[in-house]
Amino acid sequence: MNFPESLRYTPSHEWVREEPDGTLSVGITDHAQDSLGELVFVELPDAGRRLAAGDACAVVESVKAASDVYAPVAGEVVARNDALAETPNDVNKDPYAAWLFRIKPDAGARPDNLMDAQTYRKSLSPD
């Protein structure tokens, strides 16, 4: 499994990438897409929606199951990847390129408290 060192991770299997403009791109991890199987539907939050950290805000559905996607930090959705409506399995092809939505974090809401790649990897197979 691939867990890029440059990203942050949540216990609910979202990845977070800080963009140059200060927004955060959010997607699901390689582990999540592998567990779900081929994605057939993605429901994304609308731009302008306010989220609290931990809010269920998107849904990814596969041939196996549907799963909620949670906001990693509090903030406002500023963009969503509408291309995934037509090709949801792009997430399966490259889960770190196929971001789901971007959020402008509230003041003080930083991804620094999320897991780094090593901690996330260990959380998947605790000893």
RABEL-V969499 format. One record per backbone hydrogen bond with DSSP energy under -0.5 kcal/mol. NH is the residue of the N-H (numbers start at 1). CO is the residue of the C=O. E is the energy in kcal/mol with one decimal. If there is no record, write none. Layout:
# RABEL-V969499
NH&CO&E ; NH&CO&E
This chain:
# RABEL-V969499
7&4&-1.3 ; 8&16&-2.1 ; 9&115&-2.4 ; 10&14&-2.0 ; 13&10&-1.7 ; 15&27&-2.3 ; 16&8&-2.4 ; 17&25&-2.4 ; 19&23&-3.1 ; 22&19&-2.2 ; 24&103&-2.6 ; 25&17&-2.8 ; 26&101&-2.5 ; 27&15&-1.7 ; 29&13&-2.3 ; 30&2&-0.5 ; 33&29&-2.5 ; 34&30&-2.2 ; 35&31&-2.3 ; 36&32&-2.3 ; 37&33&-2.1 ; 40&61&-3.1 ; 41&61&-1.7 ; 43&59&-3.0 ; 44&42&-0.5 ; 48&77&-3.6 ; 49&46&-1.8 ; 51&75&-3.3 ; 54&71&-3.2 ; 55&52&-2.4 ; 57&69&-3.0 ; 58&69&-1.4 ; 59&43&-2.4 ; 60&67&-2.7 ; 61&41&-3.0 ; 62&65&-3.4 ; 63&38&-1.4 ; 64&36&-0.7 ; 67&60&-2.7 ; 69&58&-2.7 ; 71&55&-2.5 ; 75&51&-2.3 ; 76&104&-2.1 ; 77&49&-2.7 ; 78&102&-2.6 ; 79&102&-1.3 ; 81&100&-2.6 ; 82&80&-1.6 ; 84&81&-1.9 ; 85&82&-1.7 ; 86&82&-0.5 ; 86&83&-0.9 ; 87&83&-1.7 ; 90&87&-2.1 ; 91&88&-1.7 ; 93&89&-1.6 ; 94&90&-2.3 ; 97&94&-1.4 ; 98&94&-2.0 ; 99&97&-1.6 ; 100&26&-3.4 ; 101&26&-1.4 ; 102&79&-2.6 ; 103&24&-2.4 ; 104&76&-3.2 ; 105&103&-0.8 ; 106&74&-2.4 ; 109&106&-2.6 ; 110&108&-1.0 ; 113&110&-0.7 ; 114&111&-2.2 ; 115&9&-2.3 ; 120&116&-2.6 ; 121&117&-2.8 ; 122&118&-2.2 ; 123&119&-1.9 ; 124&120&-1.0 ; 124&121&-0.8 ; 125&121&-0.7 ; 125&122&-0.7
